[in-house]
Amino acid sequence: MEDSKKMVKLAVKALEEKKGEDIQIIDIHEISVLADYFIIANGNNSNQVQAMADQVQEDLEKAGYECKQIEGYQTANWILMDYKDIIVHVFCREDRLFYDLERIWRDGKTIINADEL
């Protein structure tokens, strides 16, 4: 679990560097076997969404964490990055509102600040 906390902090910092909006962290380890944490953020356009995903991947790779799978990069409406212990969701604003993952995963614990981990 300590590795996943480090990964969350790195990913959130990377998203913030690229001006990601409304960054949410949801602790799902008690309600799902998918991962320990979901990180959800959005950008204003597809270029920003791709830049956010690129920064997350670059920073986590530098720290030795390998992305198991990336989905949606080409269209950049919703990029899902699976790091096994954490899953990063980077949306364009409209798609984030449509899919509303925060509502779907409301049984998880919302973490206000990555420094709380």
ABEGO torsion letter per residue (X at the ends): XAAAAAAAAAAAAAAAAAGBBGBBBBBAAAABAABABBBBBBBABAAAAAAAAAAAAAAAAAAGBBBABBBGAAAGABBBBBAGABBBBBBBAAAAAAAGAAAAAAABBBBABAAAX
